[in-house]
Amino acid sequence: MHTLTRLLTAVLALGALSTSLAACGNSDSSDPSTLTVGFVVDPSWAQVPVAQRAGIFDKHGVKVKVKVVNFPSGVEALQALAAHQVDVATAADVPAAATLARSPSLRVVGDGSRWEGSRIVARRSAGITSPAQLAGRSIGTPLGTSAAYFAATTLADNNIRADLVQVAPQDTVTAATQRNVDAVAIFQPYQAQVVAALGDDAVELTGGSYHQHSLYLATDTATTRKAAALSAFFRAIDEAGAQLAARSGDAVTAVAEATQLPPDLLGKILPEFDFSLQVQPRLAESLTALANWAKEQGSIDRSALLPDYAAALDSDFLPRAG
């Protein structure tokens, strides 16, 4: 099956991901005493575990309890956000663009990091040492995520046809080592875990023009009723980002505990990220382009009118310079 045709069948199938809602338990974003954060366990949003472990939320006056709920990918976290089971969710720009098309009342309240470390990790033993040798092969990836988009655009940019096969993030190591697929495309920390598990058999393939924006999104309820808590939350996130940029030992330890990655491996991964907290106007153009791509693939109805992504950006809760 053609890569993009296969991607059609499952990209951003938010409605089918009911198991992620169960992960929230009885979380209720209407509770004024709690700010519930859907956290994708990924160094892209490493500020969250750093702030949590170091007590930075309390330092910056977050007057409510910050409850962190873990998710394996942004697709599941965004489903919980759209259902108002969390106040804030972390997600990459690819699933965020489609979710905003379906739930235009959500807001992008932070761009937590930019990552340029995406790779397709192939097996040398499968005879793959270059992107061209992916032709006709199977690439395991969680469809609908930034990893799948990176794989699809890498193949398209190199005029390669291959099959993208649904593999959950937590199953990518097994899929790669058990040779269920020829390669995988996955975000961190799973990418590093696949490389480590394959050892000398791992081939990291670069390509494509996509670089991930790691976003924080919030419900309209949170932005109106928990504005003070959101502002304090992002002051804490900003300080945690500064600690990550400085490679603080305590910060690395916090990320290691959250992601289950060894500190020495994180020492190689963390420099791939720009952890400066921002919301740039040009992000709207990127989200629009991603949503138009999703329409082309059929994951958003082709006749649907896309929202004004510029109107979905809200930087009011970010710390002001100076």
VMD Tcl script that draws the C-alpha trace (Angstrom):
set ca {
  {0.00 0.00 0.00}
  {1.25 3.47 -0.81}
  {2.70 5.27 2.23}
  {0.24 8.16 2.28}
  {-2.72 5.90 1.50}
  {-1.93 3.78 4.54}
  {-1.48 6.92 6.59}
  {-5.02 7.89 5.57}
  {-6.54 5.05 7.53}
  {-5.30 6.02 10.97}
  {-3.79 9.49 11.07}
  {-5.20 11.39 14.00}
  {-8.02 8.92 14.70}
  {-8.70 10.66 17.99}
  {-12.16 9.25 18.43}
  {-10.89 5.68 18.55}
  {-8.38 6.25 21.32}
  {-10.68 5.70 24.29}
  {-8.02 4.00 26.38}
  {-6.16 7.27 26.86}
  {-9.16 8.85 28.53}
  {-9.03 6.11 31.13}
  {-5.48 7.20 31.96}
  {-6.93 10.41 33.39}
  {-8.94 8.53 35.96}
  {-11.37 10.92 37.56}
  {-9.50 14.08 36.55}
  {-11.88 17.00 36.13}
  {-10.61 20.22 34.61}
  {-13.50 22.10 36.24}
  {-11.88 21.59 39.68}
  {-10.63 25.08 40.64}
  {-8.10 23.64 43.10}
  {-6.19 21.64 40.46}
  {-4.36 22.37 37.21}
  {-4.28 19.02 35.41}
  {-1.50 18.67 32.84}
  {-1.46 15.95 30.20}
  {2.27 15.24 29.80}
  {3.70 13.28 26.89}
  {6.66 11.38 28.34}
  {9.23 12.89 26.00}
  {12.25 15.19 26.54}
  {10.49 17.69 24.25}
  {8.55 18.83 27.34}
  {11.29 18.10 29.87}
  {10.45 21.32 31.71}
  {7.48 19.59 33.33}
  {9.37 16.91 35.31}
  {12.16 19.39 36.10}
  {9.71 21.89 37.60}
  {7.81 19.14 39.40}
  {10.86 17.51 41.00}
  {12.53 20.76 42.02}
  {9.41 22.35 43.51}
  {9.53 25.20 40.99}
  {5.73 25.29 40.66}
  {5.46 26.26 44.34}
  {8.32 28.75 44.01}
  {6.47 30.67 41.31}
  {3.22 30.77 43.18}
  {1.08 28.20 41.42}
  {-1.71 28.43 43.99}
  {-3.39 25.22 42.89}
  {-2.19 21.63 42.82}
  {-0.41 20.74 39.59}
  {-1.49 17.21 38.70}
  {0.57 15.59 35.92}
  {-1.00 12.75 33.93}
  {1.33 10.82 31.60}
  {0.48 9.97 27.99}
  {2.50 8.01 25.39}
  {1.87 10.53 22.59}
  {0.27 13.87 21.85}
  {-2.63 12.19 20.05}
  {-3.89 10.69 23.33}
  {-3.12 13.82 25.35}
  {-5.07 15.99 22.92}
  {-8.04 13.66 23.05}
  {-8.15 14.14 26.82}
  {-7.79 17.91 26.37}
  {-10.63 18.12 23.83}
  {-12.79 16.18 26.30}
  {-11.85 18.68 29.06}
  {-10.35 15.92 31.16}
  {-7.11 17.90 31.46}
  {-6.53 21.66 31.51}
  {-3.26 21.66 29.60}
  {-1.76 19.10 27.23}
  {1.62 18.75 25.59}
  {1.62 17.74 21.94}
  {3.67 18.22 18.80}
  {2.43 20.53 16.08}
  {1.23 17.75 13.74}
  {-1.60 16.33 15.91}
  {-2.23 19.80 17.35}
  {-3.04 21.24 13.93}
  {-5.73 18.63 13.27}
  {-7.15 18.77 16.80}
  {-7.55 22.55 16.56}
  {-9.49 22.03 13.33}
  {-11.93 19.84 15.26}
  {-11.88 21.76 18.54}
  {-11.27 25.42 17.65}
  {-11.94 26.60 21.21}
  {-8.58 25.15 22.32}
  {-5.60 27.48 22.46}
  {-1.86 27.11 21.88}
  {-0.46 28.77 24.98}
  {3.22 27.84 24.63}
  {5.83 26.49 22.23}
  {8.00 24.68 24.75}
  {10.85 23.53 22.52}
  {11.98 23.03 18.97}
  {13.56 19.69 18.04}
  {15.65 18.93 14.98}
  {16.71 15.42 15.97}
  {14.07 13.35 14.15}
  {15.43 10.18 12.56}
  {14.21 7.05 10.85}
  {16.04 4.24 12.63}
  {16.63 1.27 10.33}
  {18.31 -2.10 10.74}
  {21.63 -2.50 9.01}
  {20.93 -6.25 8.90}
  {17.87 -5.49 6.74}
  {20.21 -4.08 4.11}
  {19.32 -0.45 4.83}
  {22.07 2.14 5.05}
  {20.47 5.05 3.16}
  {16.99 6.53 2.72}
  {16.77 5.14 -0.83}
  {16.92 1.60 0.57}
  {13.67 2.17 2.46}
  {11.79 1.68 -0.80}
  {9.24 -1.10 -0.44}
  {10.06 -1.58 3.24}
  {7.91 -1.32 6.35}
  {8.40 1.55 8.79}
  {6.78 1.25 12.20}
  {5.46 4.51 13.64}
  {2.53 5.78 15.74}
  {0.28 7.09 12.98}
  {-1.02 10.60 13.44}
  {2.01 11.83 15.36}
  {4.93 14.07 14.46}
  {7.05 10.93 13.99}
  {4.71 9.64 11.27}
  {4.68 13.04 9.57}
  {8.48 13.13 9.62}
  {8.63 9.68 8.05}
  {6.03 10.54 5.39}
  {7.73 13.79 4.40}
  {11.17 12.17 4.36}
  {9.88 9.52 1.97}
  {8.09 12.11 -0.17}
  {11.11 14.43 -0.32}
  {13.21 11.51 -1.55}
  {10.54 10.13 -3.94}
  {10.43 6.86 -2.02}
  {7.43 4.58 -1.55}
  {7.28 2.52 1.63}
  {4.62 1.31 4.04}
  {3.97 3.13 7.31}
  {2.74 0.56 9.82}
  {0.98 1.43 13.08}
  {3.23 0.74 16.07}
  {2.50 2.25 19.48}
  {5.38 4.29 20.97}
  {5.99 1.80 23.78}
  {6.18 -1.06 21.26}
  {8.79 0.41 18.91}
  {11.78 -1.24 20.62}
  {10.14 -4.66 20.36}
  {9.06 -4.05 16.76}
  {12.60 -3.10 15.78}
  {14.50 -5.79 17.68}
  {12.06 -8.57 16.80}
  {12.28 -7.54 13.14}
  {8.55 -6.98 12.85}
  {9.39 -3.94 10.72}
  {12.47 -2.87 8.79}
  {12.72 0.56 10.43}
  {10.92 2.80 12.89}
  {10.17 6.51 13.07}
  {9.57 7.61 16.64}
  {10.11 10.59 18.89}
  {12.19 10.68 22.05}
  {12.76 8.95 24.42}
  {11.79 5.92 22.32}
  {14.11 6.90 19.47}
  {17.13 6.72 21.76}
  {15.89 3.46 23.26}
  {15.56 1.86 19.80}
  {19.06 2.98 18.85}
  {20.47 1.61 22.10}
  {18.59 -1.70 21.73}
  {19.78 -2.25 18.16}
  {23.35 -1.29 18.97}
  {25.66 -1.68 15.97}
  {22.69 -2.78 13.86}
  {21.11 0.69 14.13}
  {21.28 3.09 11.18}
  {19.98 6.61 11.84}
  {18.63 8.15 8.67}
  {18.10 11.89 8.36}
  {16.12 13.72 5.73}
  {12.96 15.65 5.20}
  {12.34 19.30 6.00}
  {10.17 18.90 9.10}
  {11.33 20.04 12.53}
  {9.04 19.54 15.50}
  {7.43 22.31 17.53}
  {6.58 20.96 20.98}
  {3.45 22.78 22.08}
  {1.40 23.39 25.20}
  {-2.34 23.65 24.54}
  {-5.08 24.64 26.96}
  {-8.87 24.53 27.12}
  {-10.99 27.67 26.98}
  {-12.07 26.86 30.54}
  {-8.48 26.90 31.76}
  {-7.59 30.14 29.99}
  {-10.57 31.93 31.47}
  {-11.03 30.38 34.90}
  {-7.46 29.39 35.74}
  {-5.56 32.26 34.13}
  {-3.49 33.06 37.22}
  {-2.51 29.42 37.65}
  {-1.52 29.19 33.97}
  {0.67 32.28 34.21}
  {2.41 30.92 37.32}
  {2.73 27.51 35.64}
  {4.60 29.04 32.70}
  {6.88 31.08 34.95}
  {7.91 27.74 36.45}
  {8.25 26.13 33.00}
  {10.45 29.04 31.89}
  {12.81 28.60 34.84}
  {12.93 24.84 34.28}
  {13.83 25.49 30.64}
  {16.74 27.67 31.74}
  {18.01 24.84 33.96}
  {17.77 22.44 31.02}
  {19.65 24.84 28.77}
  {22.38 25.04 31.42}
  {22.43 21.20 31.67}
  {21.87 21.37 35.41}
  {22.64 18.03 37.02}
  {19.38 18.11 38.98}
  {17.46 18.87 35.77}
  {19.05 15.95 33.93}
  {18.23 13.67 36.86}
  {14.59 14.76 36.79}
  {14.30 14.03 33.07}
  {16.07 10.69 33.51}
  {13.57 9.66 36.18}
  {10.59 10.73 34.05}
  {11.73 9.15 30.77}
  {13.69 6.16 32.15}
  {16.68 7.19 30.01}
  {20.22 6.99 31.45}
  {21.72 10.40 32.30}
  {24.68 9.84 29.96}
  {22.29 9.22 27.06}
  {20.28 12.30 27.98}
  {23.52 14.24 27.85}
  {23.53 13.52 24.12}
  {19.80 14.06 23.55}
  {19.07 17.29 25.45}
  {21.39 19.48 23.32}
  {19.11 18.66 20.34}
  {16.38 20.84 21.88}
  {15.89 24.60 22.07}
  {13.97 24.95 25.34}
  {13.22 28.67 25.10}
  {9.54 29.24 25.82}
  {7.74 31.23 23.13}
  {4.73 31.60 20.87}
  {5.86 33.10 17.57}
  {3.27 34.42 15.06}
  {4.86 32.38 12.27}
  {3.74 29.22 14.07}
  {0.27 29.86 12.62}
  {1.62 29.40 9.09}
  {3.20 26.09 10.07}
  {-0.01 24.82 11.68}
  {-2.01 25.83 8.60}
  {0.40 23.95 6.33}
  {0.19 20.84 8.53}
  {-3.61 21.00 8.56}
  {-3.75 21.32 4.77}
  {-1.51 18.25 4.53}
  {-3.89 16.41 6.85}
  {-6.80 17.38 4.58}
  {-4.92 16.01 1.59}
  {-4.53 12.70 3.41}
  {-8.17 12.63 4.47}
  {-7.57 12.83 8.21}
  {-9.44 16.13 8.15}
  {-12.51 16.31 5.92}
  {-11.46 17.86 2.62}
  {-14.48 20.18 2.66}
  {-13.84 21.38 6.21}
  {-13.01 25.02 6.76}
  {-9.80 25.33 8.73}
  {-9.74 27.64 11.74}
  {-7.76 30.84 11.92}
  {-4.62 29.42 13.48}
  {-3.31 32.87 14.29}
  {-6.36 33.37 16.50}
  {-5.58 30.07 18.26}
  {-2.21 31.37 19.47}
  {-2.30 32.93 22.94}
  {0.96 34.19 24.46}
  {-0.72 36.07 27.31}
  {0.33 33.51 29.90}
  {4.06 33.49 29.04}
  {6.58 35.45 31.14}
  {7.39 38.87 29.74}
  {11.00 39.68 28.87}
  {12.69 41.97 31.32}
}
mol new
graphics top color blue
foreach p $ca { graphics top sphere $p radius 0.5 }
foreach p [lrange $ca 0 end-1] q [lrange $ca 1 end] { graphics top cylinder $p $q radius 0.2 }
display resetview
